């Protein structure tokens, strides 16, 4: 692929893949290289439906080679290990050196253990296909080998923890007790009140045991050690799923750059690193200020909205044109609350139940990358739900 300029995008998640595709679509004469070690793009908001079997792997996690075929993006299946800001060259895990005129860091997030002992050894995350397979194996074991007092503990009562607890309760009804552990005094802090109330009702209907003001001190092979109101408690459990936090692990940049909480790279509103001409960041890895100068949330919605602005700004920077500040348009919140159940709060809309679940799935499938995949996923979903 020949181009006057080379743009390298690090990370094939929401922000990275969408930015690469947007750059290639503009046919502006730039060469676009996507560096991503995984072979599939993963639409993480639908990972819960993949766990429950409501959607299939090909719908939620399409292969990158198929998404990128004929799209004008070169894919390097590798991991970036370092970036030299002065020479505009990066190094990969396989020892390859790749020069760039513009660089996009969109590496996404990883599990945040907060230094709690045993998380890495004994807990399961819920952000990757590998996490999903581990959890599916655990669920299958609990379903097929029932024993008295089986428990699964979900740590963290944010959106991921609440959605996962509801799905697990449906999958393991009568087989295991689901414990939702939260160090704060409430679930879904920052969510819409309607969604929060619907979530509380869904948890109660499924007999999910909510343990607020419970700080995890240690994760063992068959238990959690909790600190509850100054007292240490041991909670026996068959497995622990950790959704308590997000951290980012961008490749080392030399010289180093400013980072904020959770290691997010400090960016300007135009998505370019402060004092940098050639390096941009987006998605979970980027701490981009909102109108109140607070970092935007690390969500798929933010990442997807950043991509077209980022693509325009990269091209503008290459041609000496002014850059546009990113402005997030909060479209609302959709929560999966068990099999065939959801809650939605959007502009002018609040709804819950089976219809909300169908609308949520359809909306997300419509946002899948690649027109061909969107159509195939939508046709498959429509056939499963509406064709007898």
N, C-alpha and C positions, 0 to 999 in steps of 0.2 A: 504494500500500500504506500503510495507516494504522496507526500504533502509538503508544503513549504515549512510548516511548523509541526512539531510533535507535542501532543498533549497526552500525558500518562495519568490514568485514573487508578488509584490504589484502593481496592475494595469494590466488590460486586454486589453490595446490598442495595437498599432503596435509592440512596443518594448517588452512589457510584455508578450503578448500572443505568439509571435514568439520565444522568449527566452524559455518560459516554454515548448513549443512543441519541440524545438530543444534539450533541456535537456532530455526530455522523449524519444525522438527518438534515442538518443545515447545509451540508455539502459546501463547506467554506474553504476547502483546500487544506485542512489540517489532517494530520495522521492521528488517529485515536487508538491508544493501547490501553486495554483494561488488564490490570494485574490482580488476580483473584485465585487463591489456592483451591477453593471448593468447586466442584463440578456442577453444582446446582444453585440457582437463585432461590431464596426461601422467603415466601411471603409470610412473615412471622405472625401477623394478627390472625391468620387462619391455622396456626399450628395446633390450636385446641381442637378444631374440627378434624384435623388429620389424626390426632390421638384417638378421638371418639369414632372414627370411621365414617363420619358424615361427608368428608371429602377425600379424594385420592391424592397420592403423592404427585402424580404428573400434573394435577391441577394447581397444587400449592407450591410445588418445588420443581419447576421446569428446568431442564438441562441448559446450561449456558451456551453450549455449542449450537443448540437448536435455536435459542433465542437470538443469537448473534449471526447466524448464517445469512450471508448476503446483506448484512446491515452496515458494512464499512467499518467495523470495529475489530481490531486484532486482539485476541485474548491470550494472555500469557498465564498459564496455570502454575503460579508460583507465589511465594510470599516475600514481601519487601523486608529486608533486614536493616537497611540504613539509607539515609538520604543526605547527600552533600549539598547544602544550600548554595555554596559558593561556586561549585563546578557544574551545578544543575545535572547531577548524575545520581542514580540510585543503584543499590546492589540488592540482589535477590538471594533467597536461600540456596539456590542452585549455583550461586557464584556468577550469575550474569550481571553485567553492568548495562544500564539503560539511561541514555541521556534524554533530557526533556527541555522543551521551551516553556511549558506550563505544566504544573503538577497539581492534581486534586487528591487530597487525603480524605477518604471516605471509608475508613476501616471498620466502623461499627463498634458495637459494645461487646463486652465479655462479662462473665460472672464476677461480682464484687463480693469477696468473702468478709471484708471488714476485719481481717485478722483473726476471725473466729477459728479456733482449733478444730480440725476434723472436716471442715467444709470440702476441701479439695479431695480428701480421701474417701469420704462417705456420703456426701450429698450429690444429688442429681440436679443439674441446671435445667432450664427449659428455654433455650434460645436457638438450638441447632438441631439438625436431623440426627446427629449422634446422641444428643440429649433425648430426643424423642424415642429413639430405638431403645435406649436404656430404660426409659419409663414404660414403654410398651411391654418390655420383658418383665418388669416388676409387676405391672398390672395383670399380665397373663398369669404370673405365678400366684398372685393373690386370688385370682378368679378360679384357678384350677386346683389349688391346694389350700382350701380354706381351713383355718385354724381359729380357735377362740381368741378374742381380743387382738385381732390384727389391726394395726394402725398405720396410716400414712400421715406424715406431718408436712404441711406446706408452710414454708417460712416466708413471711412478707405478705401483707394484706393490701398491696396496691392492685392495680388492674390485673396484672399477670397472675398474682396469687389467688385473687378472688375468682377469676375466670377458670383457672386450673382446678381449684378446689371444687367448684360446681361440676365440672366435667368428670373429675375423679369420683365424686360422690355418686353420680349417675352410673358410671362404669362399674363401680364396686358396691352398689347397693346390696346390703345383706351380707357382704363379704368382708368389709373393712370399715373402720371408723376413720373419718378424715378430720384432722386437727389443723386449724388455720392459726398460725402463731404470728403475732404482731407486737413489736416493741412499743408502738404508740398506743394511744387510747381510743383509736377509731380506725375503721377501714376506709380505703379509697379517699385519703386526704387529697384534696385538689380536684376531685371529680364532681360532676353535677349532682345536686341533691336528689333529683328524681332517680338517677342511676344508682346512687348510694342506697336509697330506700329499696329499690327493686333488688339490689344485690343482697341486702340484709334479709329480705324476705326469701330469696332463693336459697341462701345458706341455711336459714331456719327450716325451710321445707325439706331440705336434704339432710337434716340432722348433722350438719357440719359444726364441729365444736370450735367456737371462736375464742382464742386466748389472747386478749389484748394486754398491754403493759407486761409483756413477757419477753425478756431479753435472752437470746440464745448465747450461752457461754461456751458450749462445746457440742459438737456433733460426733456421736459414736456410731459404731457399726449397727447397733440395735437400740439406740436411745438418743434423746436430746437432754442436755443439761440446761435448765432454764433458771433465770433469776426473776422471781416474781415478788414484788413488794419487799425486796430485801432478803427474801428467803430462797434458798436453792432447792429446786425440784428436779426430779428425774422423770422424764416422760418416755416410757418404752415405745418403740415404733419399728415397724418393718422396713421403712424407707423414709428418706427425707428429700424433699424437693425444694431447692433454694431459689426463691424469686425476690430476695430481699434487697437487691441493689444492682446497679450497673456501673461498670468501670470501662475505660477504654485503654487500648494498648497500641497507640500509633507507633510506627517504626521510629527509631532514634533519628532525630534531625540534628545535623552538625553544621554550624553552631546550633545550640539548643534554642528553643522558642518558649514563650510564656505559656503556661498551662494553668487552668483553673481547677475547681473541684472535680473529683473523679478523673483527673488527668486530661480533661478536655482542652483542646488547643484554643487559645484566645484568638478570636477573629474579629474583624471589622464587620459592620453591617452589610458590606458588599461581598462578604464571604472570603475576602483575601486576608491573609495573615498580616498583622500590623508590621509596617516597615519592609514588607516583601513585595516584590514585583511579580514573581513567577509562581508562588505557591498559594493555593486556595484550600479550603476545607469545608465539609458539609456533613450532615447527618449526626450520628451520635458523637463522633469524635470532635465536633466543632462547638465551641462555646460562642454562639452568635447572640449579640444583645437584642432585646426587644425594645419597645418604645420606652420602657422604664429602665433601660440599661441593665436588665436582668437576663441571664442566659435563657434562650428558648428551650423548651422541653425536648428531651431526646426521644422523639416519637417518629413513627413511620410517616405520619401526616406532615410533620415539619420537613422531613427529609425529601419527600416527594415534591413538595412545593418549592424547595430550594433548587432542585435540579435545573429547571428551565432558566431560572435567573442566573445560576452559576454558569451554564453553557453560554448565555449571552455575554456575561461579564468576561469570561475567558477570551472570547473572540474580540470583544471590545478592547481588552488589554493588549492583545496582539497587534491591534491596528491603531493604538494611541487614542482611543475614544473613551469618553467618561463611563464610569461604572455605575450600575444601579444598586441601590440598597435593597436588601431583601426585607419584605414585609409579610409576616405570617398572617394568614387568614384562617382563624380558628373555625373549622367547619363543624365542630361538635365532637361527641364521644359515642362510641358504640361498644357495648360489652356483651360478650357471650356468657350466658348464665345457666349453662347446662345443655343437654341434648335438645335441640329444637327450641331453645329459649334464648332471648336476648333483651337488652334494654338499649334504647337510642335516645339521646338528647342532641338535637341539632337545631339549627336556626329555624324557629317556628315549628318544631316537631318534637314531641315526646311520645314514645310508644314502647310497649313491652309485650313479650309473649312470642308465639310461633311466627306471626307475621313479621315482627321485628327481626327475628332470627333469619328469615328468608331474605328480608331487605338488606340486612347486614352482609350476608354471604354474597348476594348479587352485587352489592356496591363494591365489595372488595375484589371480586372476580373481574369486575369492569375496570379496575385499576391495575390489573396485571400488566407487566411489560410485554410489548410485542402484540400487534394487532391479531396475528394468526393465533397466538396462544390465547389471547382474550376470547376470541370467537370460539375456539375449541373447548376451553374451560366452561364458557357460558352455555354452550350447547349441551355439554355433558351434564352440567348442573341442572339445566332446565328439564332434560329428559328424565333425570332421576327424581325430580320433585313434582313434575306436572304431567308426565306421559305415563299412562298406565301400562 
